[in-house]
């Protein structure tokens, strides 16, 4: 799976409260509505300006805080193609795979990417290209069983396709 | 091989020795979702085509995050939970029963050696009972509800040894805030934080739960404490499962160790807008306060309410102060001890057991520019529903003292 899009840069410790404030998620399961508030806690313009396939490039501990799966889901519904970070909070990382939002741990890329750079991510090969700068970074691909869930489109699709979970 | 507590519990669970980094599949002893996560879980459960909950006696729904509901959208999601719970015969705790992390141990779902998964990040609280407990998302919870199993990565462990006697105005909350300040908001990512030492041994179950509750604030998968006689006494009459004593081996390998000299600790606060922005109360003394909140899964237990009441007895609050017991059981005990009367006479607003203003949905959303001192676990921008408010996290003693003074003040004169 290859994802291509413009970079949106964010700093360290972007919490799920930044990604989707709690006050919205208790009211609805309508993700078209929730996606309008994606990243609202840090950039109120984000949901209006993000283009399909765009890639978030963040610092350490992206997605820290609450276990709300609404966080990766609003990013996905807002059109985000992947999140590349120096590191992820554990639950956000699992949730992203389970909802089919590609997540990439690539600490080296952070300094080498500027807002708006055109990026290309190859998940299976573990390669991130900064097409604007002509640089290439390698990252460790996900373990096979997680990559499979992600490429199936998340845990629901995975289960529907196979009739069981890959770890069973 | 000598084992950490995390390795020992997971090894007992799957009946072979495990080591950090390994992926294991575990059978789940208790699974919980609340009104912030259950609706999405139900949706995923149905989308997967599942029709049966693996073991309804081990599955729990709690309405605590927006309880009672503040709007019709939330009410519709609550209704969806009630219908699902009824249809599948789940354990269901409705509005007013309390916070999920308080209810699970109170109602006997947590015991040493058990694996507890919750669709809530603070599920790590149950490590206080030597259960392996951690937070997951809604769709994974749907998988657990359907199959009773989930994969887990065996964590490395960080050992936090706490020794010495705490000063009278220093609490478990100050200990954990200190630890978070040292370790950082992502310093224990994916690890188990294992607390030990004579101070922890001396601590009540309420205090131990406070320590483990905030493990996730360091990025940890769980917090853990060995089970002992205190664990057994708490669980007696609550759960059917035997209360085993589970301790780590003394020569187990830890990735790192932090030693906390408890007798040297002073009251701490976590300052806006990051949990690891931890300072001594003395450094922010005099900060004016608009709202105080005493409650939550971190500090809404009987011991916390006793500490707050001791401060507030015979005094009047100078800023609006909201008190929410963590559960109905805690509320009733506080009522019978006269604590609720103390709060009311001091001018506090005493609310329904639940998460309250911690999650920013209702029951005390601050205004822009306002300062809140809360006994909760997160101070992210916008956490309490207003991105322009400033949240300080503190112990019930510091919070109650701030309520009386209308500003953050060191509570040293109180014994």
Boltz contact constraints between the chains, C-beta under 6 A:
constraints:
  - contact:
      token1: [A, 13]
      token2: [B, 185]
      max_distance: 6.0
  - contact:
      token1: [A, 15]
      token2: [B, 380]
      max_distance: 6.0
  - contact:
      token1: [A, 17]
      token2: [B, 380]
      max_distance: 6.0
  - contact:
      token1: [A, 17]
      token2: [B, 382]
      max_distance: 6.0
  - contact:
      token1: [A, 17]
      token2: [B, 383]
      max_distance: 6.0
  - contact:
      token1: [A, 21]
      token2: [B, 382]
      max_distance: 6.0
  - contact:
      token1: [A, 22]
      token2: [B, 359]
      max_distance: 6.0
  - contact:
      token1: [A, 22]
      token2: [B, 360]
      max_distance: 6.0
  - contact:
      token1: [A, 22]
      token2: [B, 361]
      max_distance: 6.0
  - contact:
      token1: [A, 23]
      token2: [B, 360]
      max_distance: 6.0
  - contact:
      token1: [A, 23]
      token2: [B, 361]
      max_distance: 6.0
  - contact:
      token1: [A, 23]
      token2: [B, 385]
      max_distance: 6.0
  - contact:
      token1: [A, 26]
      token2: [B, 66]
      max_distance: 6.0
  - contact:
      token1: [A, 26]
      token2: [B, 74]
      max_distance: 6.0
  - contact:
      token1: [A, 26]
      token2: [B, 361]
      max_distance: 6.0
  - contact:
      token1: [A, 27]
      token2: [B, 73]
      max_distance: 6.0
  - contact:
      token1: [A, 27]
      token2: [B, 74]
      max_distance: 6.0
  - contact:
      token1: [A, 28]
      token2: [B, 73]
      max_distance: 6.0
  - contact:
      token1: [A, 29]
      token2: [B, 39]
      max_distance: 6.0
  - contact:
      token1: [A, 41]
      token2: [B, 382]
      max_distance: 6.0
  - contact:
      token1: [A, 60]
      token2: [B, 186]
      max_distance: 6.0
  - contact:
      token1: [A, 61]
      token2: [B, 185]
      max_distance: 6.0
  - contact:
      token1: [A, 61]
      token2: [B, 186]
      max_distance: 6.0
  - contact:
      token1: [A, 66]
      token2: [B, 121]
      max_distance: 6.0
  - contact:
      token1: [A, 67]
      token2: [B, 119]
      max_distance: 6.0
  - contact:
      token1: [A, 67]
      token2: [B, 120]
      max_distance: 6.0
  - contact:
      token1: [A, 67]
      token2: [B, 121]
      max_distance: 6.0
  - contact:
      token1: [A, 67]
      token2: [B, 135]
      max_distance: 6.0
  - contact:
      token1: [A, 67]
      token2: [B, 137]
      max_distance: 6.0
  - contact:
      token1: [A, 69]
      token2: [B, 40]
      max_distance: 6.0
  - contact:
      token1: [A, 69]
      token2: [B, 137]
      max_distance: 6.0
  - contact:
      token1: [A, 69]
      token2: [B, 138]
      max_distance: 6.0
  - contact:
      token1: [A, 90]
      token2: [B, 190]
      max_distance: 6.0
  - contact:
      token1: [A, 90]
      token2: [B, 221]
      max_distance: 6.0
  - contact:
      token1: [A, 91]
      token2: [B, 121]
      max_distance: 6.0
  - contact:
      token1: [A, 91]
      token2: [B, 135]
      max_distance: 6.0
  - contact:
      token1: [A, 95]
      token2: [B, 137]
      max_distance: 6.0
  - contact:
      token1: [A, 98]
      token2: [B, 137]
      max_distance: 6.0
  - contact:
      token1: [A, 98]
      token2: [B, 139]
      max_distance: 6.0
  - contact:
      token1: [A, 98]
      token2: [B, 140]
      max_distance: 6.0
  - contact:
      token1: [A, 155]
      token2: [B, 139]
      max_distance: 6.0
  - contact:
      token1: [A, 156]
      token2: [B, 44]
      max_distance: 6.0
  - contact:
      token1: [A, 156]
      token2: [B, 47]
      max_distance: 6.0
  - contact:
      token1: [A, 156]
      token2: [B, 48]
      max_distance: 6.0
  - contact:
      token1: [A, 159]
      token2: [B, 48]
      max_distance: 6.0
  - contact:
      token1: [A, 165]
      token2: [B, 143]
      max_distance: 6.0
  - contact:
      token1: [A, 167]
      token2: [B, 25]
      max_distance: 6.0
  - contact:
      token1: [A, 167]
      token2: [B, 151]
      max_distance: 6.0
